[in-house]
Amino acid sequence: MATSQVETVSTGADKAKLGAAALLVVGAIAAFYLLRAQGAVAQWGALIVGLVAAVGVFLTAEAGRQLIAFGRDAWREVGKVVWPTRKESIQITAYVFVFVVVMAIFLWLTDKTLEWVFYDLLLGWRG
C-alpha cells in the first residue's frame, strides 16, 4: 500500500514571516537586557510584547497554520479517547500493586536461593 506525502512549498512571504518572527524573538530578548536601567516592568513588558508579536507573525505563516491544524486534530483525537471509570482505574492500580509485591517476593526468594546455593553448598563459606 503506497502512501504519498504532500509537502507545502514555502513561499517567499512565508519565509519572510518566519524570519520576521525570529527577529522579533531576538529583538525581545535584546530589549529585555537593554532596558535593565528602566526597571523590571519595562524589561518584562518589552519581552512579553516582543514574544507575543513573534507568535502572532509565526501563526500567520504556513508553518503556523499547520501547527494550529495539528493542535485541532490532536484535540479532536483526545475527545475520542474512552477514559476508564473510577472503578476500573482502582482495579488496575490494585492489580499493579499486587503484581509488584508478587515480583518483589519472587526476586527476593530467587536471590536467597542463589545465595544459599553458591555460598553454602558450592563454596562452603557459611556454616
Buried (B, 14 or more C-beta within 10 A) or exposed (E): EEEEEEEEEBEEEBEEBBEBBEEBBEBBBEBBEEBEEEEEEBBEBBBEEBBEBBEEBBBBBBBBBEEEEEEEEEEEEEEEEEEEEEEEEEEEEEEEEEEEEEEEEEEEEEEEEEEEEEEEEEEEEEE
